[in-house]
Amino acid sequence: MENKKERVQIFIDGGNFFHLALKKKDIGENDFSFDGFADFLANGREIVSMGKRFYVGTVREQVGNPRSKKAMSKQTKLFTTLKTTNWEIKTSKLRTRIERIRIDGRVVNHEELRRKGVHEIEIRTIREKGIDVKLATDLIVGAVDDRYDTAIVVSSDSDLIPAIDWVRIKRNKKVEYVGFSIIDEKDERNITRPLQTMISRTDIQRILVESDLKEFIQVQEKLL
């Protein structure tokens, strides 16, 4: 009897992947072949129908902010490319939050800043809301509906651990963790390391380095 090909679904946390890997090497999302990357991750296994799944917060244009307009344009281009190669895109809203930081011993040059009368600064941060929930839900639904044998998870978000435990224990599915070990050339102290919790709670672990990503940089587009 002929052995059945192992079925996989690929779950990429787009924001997590960008900040942990692409951004460290100054690779734009539109300069990266996600389809080629998916084939690399599958490694000869069958990517099932609707098995390439991409999760990311949506960028919205802000009045008077040209950077937001440019970011939205880039994301629209990315979504168009992904859709033409049959990726399922799941989105959530990006939330803006103001964080206040007191100037104390944790801040470099804090004494000089305090002498100048700066005792507190405000930072505007943008965070994704609900992406981990959507990814975890799809991970569980895929296991319940028997859509995959192995889930390939490209995310180092520990919030996914309960869902990973459930599909492995309750549905006997394999989970393959894809993490990264990458140095930030702008700040060598800012190193991306694989998440130990994900390593210990998954069946297969693949830790990628810079050379693994270079293959999927679309040089032709960058030169246009």
Secondary structure, 3 states (H helix, E strand, C coil): CCCCCCEEEEEEEHHHHHHHHHHHHCCCHHHECHHHHHHHHHCCCEEEEEEEEEEEEECCCECCEHHHHHHHHHHHHHHHHHHHCCCEEEEEEEEEEEEEEECCCCCCCHHHHHHCCCCEEEEEEEEECCHHHHHHHHHHHHHHCCCCCEEEEECCCHHHHHHHHHHHHHCCCEEEEEEECEECCCCCCCEECCCHHHHHCCCEEEEECHHHHHCCECHHHHHC
